[in-house]
Amino acid sequence: MTDIGIIAVGGYNEMGRNMTAIRVGNEIVVMDMGLRLDMVQIHEDVEIDRKSSRDLIKMGVIPDDLVMKQVDGNVKAIVCTHGHLDHIGALPKLAHRYDAPIISTPYTSELIKQQLKNEKKYQVKNKVEALTTGKIYKVSPNISIELIRVQHSIIDASFAAIHTPDGIILYANDFKLDRTPVIGEKPDFDRLRQIGKEGVIAMLTESTNSGMSGKTPSEKIAADMVSDVMLGTEEAESGVIVTTFSSHIARIKSIIEAAVQMDRIPVLMGRSMERYVGTAERMGYLKFPDNLEIYGHRNSIDKALKRINMEGKEKYLPIVTGHQGEPGAILTRISNDTTDYKIEKGDKVIFSANVIPNPMTRANRYSLETKLKMKGARIYDNVHVSGHAHREDHWELLRMINPEHVIPAHGNIMMHSNYLEMAEEAGYIFGENTHLMRNGEEILIE
């Protein structure tokens, strides 16, 4: 049997800065290279695109890939499973160190190209290869990569199956088993069952919500919640603002559709809104109504907010950044009175997002909500369903794949332990075929 090693580079001690290396003999496939977003916020004045990788590693923003120097082998490919920054955000800082193509789904590839283009410090010349789900990319005579369709809170998400002479290693970050998605098709259950029968040596899987009981509700449920809440705000002519994840294209589609039903002009605002949603529209994932407005630059956003305030807030539906209370985001600026859009008593603010569970974001969100309430805003909180699998989804995937070994990733030690308990219920034994890894460690799969 070929010597197979799993190297936990980042994302095993925390949520974010995900990076895992899979070594097959002396050939390595790197999975994901992400940022840790709360650390970016702590260093709030940092211009990431101008910082060196060494500084960002020291600040805890990107994975410390110096451990890769101790790994015996050559990196043959970098594979990214989806376009969230905690999975692709470190590519501009680290990818140039490896003579390897970056492989991802078409939408993810477009986002990666934009990231690399905006980098100011390094010249990143890695080839970005778009691979549609269901297709196979031959990395070397011994290794092939297959992307398998799944659902998450961003479109075109995938699992990666690494085919080796001794079986498959499945990298299953991030996902939900959504059978009624708003955009795209349900996960490719047929293929997942098939690779389970072919033989999966090891499965590396996210553990974020593994402690949450039951099953994650479908995005269709979120679409109904959005519609119900937004149409229920129309009893009075007041301002209504919605904030959600810029990358959550399915949710934004539902919000735009509700704006049309409310007879309001949808106005998308924020640089990240323009990037994620504009790319999705250009690639045909989303069709805009004729009256939709979109603004990415600060000057154009401020002019639009002034015009909306003057013409009548009841005619428009601003869809803005700032659901975590991020400094500089649009909703935060509105709450701080640094725009001409004025919150008045009875105006509604809808958070179609959860609070990301870390102290920084909880504090920022608390501050934002308090300021909005002091101005008389009515808060509609958590009009949202998660993009991450809950406990019973994890159980279902584990039984479907039936891997020889399981390693929880993408989370802190509490999340990993929740996953390991669930795996024990499925008959796995800790230390024998389930494994707890920490950043910087390598485990050999025999």
N, C-alpha and C positions, 0 to 999 in steps of 0.2 A: 504493500500500500504506500502511496505517496504521502510524504510528511505534510500534514496540514496544520497551520497555526492561525489562531485568531488573535489579533493585536488590538486592544482597546486603546485608542489614541485620545479620544475625547467623547464626552456625552455619557460617560458611565458613572461619574461622580455628581452629575448635575443635569438639568434640562438645558439643552443647547450645545453649541460647539461640537456637533456630532462628527466623528471621524473614526472609522474602523478599517483595519487592513486585514485582508484574508490572504494568507500565504499558502500557495500550493507548490510544494517543492521549493524551487528558488524563484518562482514567479509570484508577483503580488498584485492583487486588485484592491484599490482603495475605494471604500464606500463613503461617500459624502465628505464635505468639508464645510462646516458651518460656523456661524457666529454664536456667541452667548449674548442675547439681546439685553438682558438686565445689566450686564457689565458695560455695554455700550452706553446705556442711560446713566449709570453711575459716573462715568467719565463724560459728562454731557457736552463738553465743548470739543470733544475729540473729532477730528476730521479723519475718518477711517481711511478714505482713499489716499491720504497723504502720509499715513503712518507706516513704519516698517513692521515686518512680521515679528521681529524680535520684541519690539515695544508692545505689540498687541498680545503676544503670548504672555509677556510679563504682566500685562493688565488683566489677563484672564478672559480676553475677548475671543480669541481663536484657539484651536487645539494646539497643544505643544507637540509638534511632530518630530522633535529631536529624538524621540524614542525610535523613529524609523531608521536612524543611523545604526542602531544595534541589531536591526533585523536583516538576516542574511538573505538577500534576494533583490530582484529588480522590479520596480512598479511598471506593470504593463498596461494598466487602464485605471481611470478614475471614473466611478459610476455614481451618479446622483439620482436619487429616487423621486424627488419632486422639487418644486421651486421655492420652498420657504427658506428664509435667510439662515435659519439654524441648520440648514443642510447644504446650502450653496454659497453662503456669505463669505466664507474664508477662501474660496477659490482664487480670487484676485491676489491674495497674499501668499498662498502656498503652492498652487498648482504648477507654477513655473519651475519648482524644484524637481519635478518629476517629468521625465521624457515619456509622456503617455497621453493618449487622447482622453477627452472628457465625454462620457457617454450618458445620454439621458433622453427622455421623451421629447417630442417636438416643442411643446410649450415651454418645458423646463429649459431646453437648449436655447430658446430665444431669450429667456430671462438671464441665463448664464452669459450669453454674448453681450447683453447690455451691461452686466456687472463688470465683465472684463474690459469693456470699452471705456468705462468710467474710471478705471484704476489710474492713479497719478504716479505711483511710486515704482511699480514694476511693469516690465513688458511681458505680458503673458501670451505665449505663442502656441499653447496647446491647442490642438485641433478639437473643435466641438462637434461631436457626431450625434445627430438626431436618430434615435432608434424607436420606432413605434412598438407599442406593446404587442406581444405575440411573435415578434421577429427575434432572430438570434444573431449576435455579433461575435465573430471568431476572433478572440484576442491572441491566441497562439495555438499550436497543435494540441495542447493539453487543456486549454481553458476557453469556454464560450460563455457569453453573457446573454441572458434572456430577461426581458422586462415583462412583467405580468400585470395586467390591468387591475387596479384596486380603486377604492374611493377614499377621499380625505377632504380636508377643508380647502383644497386648492385643486384645480383641474389637472388632468393628465398625470396623476400620481401613479406610482408603480411599486411593486416588489421587484427585487433583482434575484434571479436564480443564477448562481455561478456553477456551471457544469464542469466537473472535473472527471478524470478517469475512474475515480472511486465513488462517484455519486455527486449529489447536488448539495450546495450550501445555499440556504434561502435567507436573504436579508430582507426582513419584513418591518421596515420603518417607513412612515407612519400610516395608519389605516383605520377604517371603520368598515364593517360588513353591511353596507347600505344597499338594500335590494331595490329601493325606489329613489334613485338620485335625481336631482333637478337638472344636472347637465351630465352628459355621458352615460355610459352603460354601467350596470352593476358589476362588482368584481368578477373576474374570470374564474368562477368556482370550478368549472370543468377542468381547466388547466391545473388549478391548485390540487384538486383531487388526484389528477394524473401524476403530477410530480411526487405526490405523497406515495403513490404506488411504485414509481420509478426508484425511489429511495433517497431520502434527504438525510445526509450525514449530520448536519447541524443547522438549526434555525436561530438566527439572531433577530430579536423582535422588540419593538418598543414596549415600555412598561408604564407609560404616563398615567393612564386611567385604570390600571389593572386592579386597583383597590376599590373602584366604583362598582357597586353591585348591578346586576342586570345587563341589559344590552343598550348600546348607544342608539338613541332614536335617529331615524332617517332624516336627511336634509329636507325631504318633503314635509316633515312635521315642522321644521323651522320655517319653511315657506308659508305654511298655514298660520303659524304664530305671527310672523311679520305682517301678513295680510290682515289678520284679526286685530292686532294692536293698531296698525296704521289707519285702517278704515274706521276703527273705534275712536280716533282722535278728532273726527270731523264734526263733532256736535257744536264746536265753536270755531270761529275764524281766528285761529292763533298760528304762531310760528311752530313748525315741526322740523326738527333736525334728527337725522339718523346717523349713527356712527357704527362702523363695522370694520373687519379686517380687509385691507385693500386687496389682498390676494384671494379673498373668498369670492370668486367669480359667481358661483351658484347663488350665494346669498345676495350679492349685489343685483343679480338678475331678478330675484324675487322682490327686492326693494324697489327697483325701477318699475316693475309691473304693478306694484301697489300704488306707486306715484301716479301712474297713468289712470288707474281706477279712481284715485282721489281727485283727478283733474288738476294735478300740480305738475309743474315743469321740474323734472329731475336734474339736479346740478351736482355733478361729481367734482370733488375738490381735494387736491393734495397731489404732491409729486408721485407718491407711491400709487395712488389711485390711477393717475394718468398712465403710469408704466404698466401695472398689472392688467388693468381693464382695457387700456388702449391696445395692448398686445393681444389680448384675448379677442377683442373685436376684429382686429386685422386678420387674425388667424381663423375667424369664422365660428368661434365658440359662443359668440354673443352678438345679438343684433340690437342696435340702439333705436329707440323711437326718434322720429324726426326732430322733436323739440329738445332732446337732451343736450345739456351743456356740460363741458368738461374743462377744468382749469388746473394746471399743474404748477405754474410759477406764482410766486408770492404776490407780485404786483397785480396779476390778472385775477387772482383769488380775492384780494382786498377790494379791487374795483367791483367784482361781481357781488360780494357781500354788501357793499355800500348800495349798489343798485337794488338788490333784493329788499334791503331794509326800507328804501325809499318807495319802491313800486308796490310793496305789500307782501309781507312774509307769507300770507295765506295762499299766494299764487305759486309758490316754489317749494321744492323739497330738497334742501341741501343734504348731500350724502358725503360725510366728511371723515377725515382721519382724527384720531385722538381718543379712541375708546379705552386706552389704558392710562389716559392722563399724561401722555408723553410730552415733555417740554418741547415747545415749538410747533406741536401739531395744531390743527385748525381749531378743534373744539376747545383745547386748552387756551388758545389765544382769545377765542370768543369769551370764555369764562373770565379771562384777565382784563377784559375791556380794551384789548389792543387791536380790535377791528371795529368797523362801523356797523356790524350786525349786533343789535342790542337785544339781549334776552329780557323779556317782560313777563309779568305775572301771568301764569297760565300757559306760557309756551311749553311745548313738549320736547323732551330729549329722549330718544330711544337708543338704548345700548344693545345692538344686535351682536353681542360679544360677551364672553365671560371675562372675569378678572384673571389674568395669568397668575398662578399661585406662587409668587415670590414677594418678599417684603417691599421691594422697590416699587413694583407695579401696584401693589395693594395701597401703598401710601399715596402714590400719584393719583390713583383713581379716587381714593377717599377725598383728597384735596379738591379734585375737579368737581365731583358730585356736590360737595359742600358749597363751593362757590356758586354753582348753578342754582342750587336750592335757595341760597341767600338772595338771588335775583328773582325768585318766584317760579323757577322752572319746575315742571312736573316731570319726574324721572320714571321712565319705563326700563326696568333693569333686566338683564339676562334674557332678552328675547332671542334665544340662541339654543342650538344643540351642538355638542362637541364633534370635532373631527377625529377624535381618538377613540379607539376600541375600549369598551368597558369589559368587565371580568368575563361575562358569558360569551362575548365575541372572541376573546382570547382562548377560552375553552374550546369554542367551535373550530377555530383555526388550528389549534394544537391537535385536536382529534382528526382533522382533515389531512394535515401534513404528516403527523405521526413521526417526527424527526427522531433520530437516535440521540441527539444531544440538543439542549435548549439553553440559550444565553440571553437573559433580558438586557436590553440596552435603553438608550434615550430616557434617562431619568436618574433620580437620586436613589440612595440605598433603600429608602422606605418603599419606593415604587417597585424596585427590583424584588424586595422581599415579599410584597403583595403578589407579584407574578409567580415567584417560586412556591408560595403556599398553594396557589391555584394549580400549578404544575404537579405538585405532590398529590392533589386531589385527583389528578388525571393518571396517577400511577408512576410518576417520575420520582427519582431519589436524588436529593441534594448531595452534591459532591461526587455523584456517580455519573448521572446523565443530565443534571441541571447544574449550572455553574454561575457563580457570582463574580463578576469582573470589575476591576477598578482601573481608572486611567493609567496608562503606562505598562499594563500587564500583558503578557502573552500566554495563551493556553494552547497546548498541543492536543489535537483531536486524534485519537488512535482507533 
